Structures are given as C-alpha cells and as structure tokens.
Amino acid sequence: MPRPPEQDPPETALEELLEAVERSSPPAPWEEGDNIPWNDPEFSRRMLREHLSQEHDAASRRSPTIDRHVAWVHDELLGRSPTRILDLGCGPGLYVSRFAALGHECVGVDYSPASIEHARGLARDGELRCTYILSDIREADLGSGYGLATLIYGEFNIFRPADAARILDRVKSSLDDGGILILEPHTYAAVREIGRSPVSWYSADAGVFSDEPHICVREHFWDADARAATRRFYVGDVASGRISRYAQTFQAYTRQEYRDLLVEHGFRAVKFHPSLTGGVDPDEPAVMVIVARA
Ligand SMILES: C[S@@+](CC[C@H](N)C(=O)[O-])C[C@H]1O[C@@H](n2cnc3c(N)ncnc32)[C@H](O)[C@@H]1O
C-alpha cells in the first residue's frame, strides 16, 4: 500500500486530537515506535519509582522475588562459583547488585539514565564490583569474558526480529565458550493476549507518563500474520489538552522458534524452565526462562 505523504507534526492540542481521532488502525508492528520512552530522562526518573516500589511488580519485581531468582541462578546454574555476569536491560541494578554481593563481577547495561544512576549508587554504597553502561543494548560495547549473560523480565520480545538476532550474536561473542545465557521472554500466548486485550484507560494525578494530571488510553492490536502485538498509548494532559503518543510492539515466538533461534545463533544445550526459581510460579504465567550455553 502506498504510504501517505509525510505530514508536519501537530502543533496544537486540537491538531493532536484530530490526529488521534484519524489514527490508522491497526498500526503495522513497530511503525509508531519501538518502545515506551525508557531512555527519556524525565520518564526514567518517574519509572524509577515504579522499579523500586514494593507495592507491585510492574517494572521490576519486588525484593523477595528477586532474592529467590538470584539464589536459584547462583546455586543451581552457577554452582556458587564466582564468574563475570553481563545483565542486559539491567534497570536499576536490582539483580546485578545482588549477584555482585555474592562475589560475582558484574556489568549492567541499560539506556534509562535514572536507573543507571540508581544502580551506580547501589554499587558505590555497597562497594560492589559492578560496572554500569548507559547505552542501548543494540549498540553498547558489551566486552567479553562473561560466564553468564541475562536478558530478563520479558524485554526480548520488544525488539524487531532483526535486532533480536543481532543482540543474540553480540551476546554470544561476549560469552566465554560454555558460558550461560538466561533469556526470560514472554510466552507466545502472553504476547497474543496483549494484542487481543480490549481498549483500556485510566486517569491519574501523576504517573510514569507525566507528573501532572492526565488520562492515558491504551489500544491493543494482534497482527496474526506478523504474530506481533502492538500497544498504543495516548496520554492527554488535562491542563493543556496536549496529547502524546507512544507505542510498543512485542514479537511472539513459540518454544520451538526460541530454540531454533538460539541454535541458529550458535547456542547449544537449550533448556526451558517455568520461572527464574526453576519451578512453576503461578504469579508469572506470561514469561518463561530459557537457559542455553555459548
Ligand atoms: C521491564 S524493565 C526490567 C529491568 C530489570 N531487568 C529488572 O528486572 O529489574 C526493562 C528494562 O529494559 C531496558 N531497556 C529496554 N530496551 C532497551 C534497550 N534497547 N537498551 C537498553 N536498555 C533497554 C529499560 O530501560 C528497562 O530498564
């Protein structure tokens, strides 16, 4: 289909409202954006509160769950032997700092400035052997010589397939021979469920998208051909009427596709686990754990 001619971005609240009303549906996967703006300084400052909240598991899990995950990886996968660990999309360093406290030397990569600042503070205060890199994991210099690399809490599916493939290649090169990869992606069913969710909305005095009163409308789309779910956000500022738009797309993969992808990118001994505790976690049906060797 021919693409409509490029239009100037809307300049007034009314133009933004009209653009929202005349939006194209369904959007093509990734057409309207890669992800929510984790790397925007203000968004990341607001999101940090959610990462650290002990009221919910929305951006990062609560501390007792992270403790259990780190214990399983340290005891069962690493046999309690210190190694070098690379955590991609590390957020505020909640996993990394725990691994470092157990004697591992860690590198965390994330492009959220507030998260990385918080993580560096944890490392300083705890005198932990952690290095944090503020960068996009698709481009960062990841270094080499790792015994373990992790990409957890469902973020793998956010990447376009070509980027996901590139990340796997880069992680493979950064791991020692026999080093372990832990991926924690969404299940196929969970991605499809995102795409089939109804429209929803909320209003808030402040939240991750704004410090001011706003409403947020979320639309979801399942593209059965691309097997990708897109979530679109319209955030309307109550005082000005201005509307900001964001979108994120999740690629769905079956278990066999995850296995094939890992093998295609040089990994072996691919094993599936129901959760990062090794056993079934009824609170986390949307994600699964894949462990593979470089
Ligand atoms: C759901 S949070 C999980 C954070 C952390 N892994 C945890 O479980 O506490 C996803 C993280 O991935 C990061 N992220 C997403 N895309 C990224 C990219 N392209 N490069 C670097 N970080 C990214 C976000 O900034 C965010 O911190």
The ligand as a MOL file (V3000), in Angstrom:
LIG
                    3D

  0  0  0     0  0            999 V3000
M  V30 BEGIN CTAB
M  V30 COUNTS 27 29 0 0 0
M  V30 BEGIN ATOM
M  V30 1 C 10.9130 -4.4060 32.4330 0
M  V30 2 S 12.3640 -3.4920 32.7830 0 CHG=1
M  V30 3 C 13.3350 -4.7320 33.5920 0
M  V30 4 C 14.5290 -4.1990 34.3240 0
M  V30 5 C 15.3890 -5.2440 35.0170 0
M  V30 6 N 15.8220 -6.2820 34.1020 0
M  V30 7 C 14.6480 -5.8510 36.1760 0
M  V30 8 O 14.0810 -6.9490 36.0230 0
M  V30 9 O 14.6520 -5.2260 37.2500 0 CHG=-1
M  V30 10 C 13.1080 -3.4000 31.1600 0
M  V30 11 C 14.4060 -2.6350 31.1290 0
M  V30 12 O 14.9650 -2.7590 29.8320 0
M  V30 13 C 15.5460 -1.5250 29.4770 0
M  V30 14 N 15.6390 -1.4690 28.0070 0
M  V30 15 C 14.6420 -1.6400 27.1090 0
M  V30 16 N 15.1240 -1.5300 25.8540 0
M  V30 17 C 16.4490 -1.2650 25.9720 0
M  V30 18 C 17.4940 -1.0240 25.0280 0
M  V30 19 N 17.2570 -1.0480 23.7040 0
M  V30 20 N 18.7250 -0.7840 25.5040 0
M  V30 21 C 18.9830 -0.7310 26.8400 0
M  V30 22 N 18.0300 -0.9590 27.7780 0
M  V30 23 C 16.7830 -1.2240 27.3460 0
M  V30 24 C 14.6250 -0.4870 30.0810 0
M  V30 25 O 15.2660 0.7620 30.2320 0
M  V30 26 C 14.2670 -1.1520 31.4070 0
M  V30 27 O 15.1810 -0.7750 32.4090 0
M  V30 END ATOM
M  V30 BEGIN BOND
M  V30 1 1 1 2
M  V30 2 1 2 3
M  V30 3 1 2 10
M  V30 4 1 3 4
M  V30 5 1 4 5
M  V30 6 1 5 6
M  V30 7 1 5 7
M  V30 8 2 7 8
M  V30 9 1 7 9
M  V30 10 1 10 11
M  V30 11 1 11 12
M  V30 12 1 11 26
M  V30 13 1 12 13
M  V30 14 1 13 14
M  V30 15 1 13 24
M  V30 16 1 14 15
M  V30 17 1 14 23
M  V30 18 2 15 16
M  V30 19 1 16 17
M  V30 20 1 17 18
M  V30 21 2 17 23
M  V30 22 1 18 19
M  V30 23 2 18 20
M  V30 24 1 20 21
M  V30 25 2 21 22
M  V30 26 1 22 23
M  V30 27 1 24 25
M  V30 28 1 24 26
M  V30 29 1 26 27
M  V30 END BOND
M  V30 END CTAB
M  END
